[in-house]
Amino acid sequence: MKASFAPAAAAASIALALAAAAHTQSDRTSDTKTAIKEDAKTVGHRIAHSARTVGHAVAEKTRPAREAIKEDSKKAGHAVAHGARRVGKAVKETAQKTKESVRGKSDEPQPKD
């Protein structure tokens, strides 16, 4: 029985050694994957932060131009509205005069036949 136990023990020892080596390799691969994943996450966060910072800087530098455009647009809108009111009033007055000239003046009595 001793003779058959020795090769079995040796085979078991070799199998355990190979398994341990494979497990160690697997751990290294897993650690590498984890490190790469964490590094990629960190880089992604840094890029997002940088992009946000640049976006805020651009927004801040363009604020005066945006405010000027806003004010100019407001002035133009008011001018258009004022002009439209003037044109509307002129059309209304002209229409009233035309209507009166076609019908005759309403305060004159109608001629009797």
Buried (B, 14 or more C-beta within 10 A) or exposed (E): EEEEEEEEEEEEEEEEEEEEEEEEEEEEEEEEEEEEEEEEEEEEEEEEEEEEEEEEEEEEEEEEEEEEEEEEEEEEEEEEEEEEEEEEEEEEEEEEEEEEEEEEEEEEEEEEE
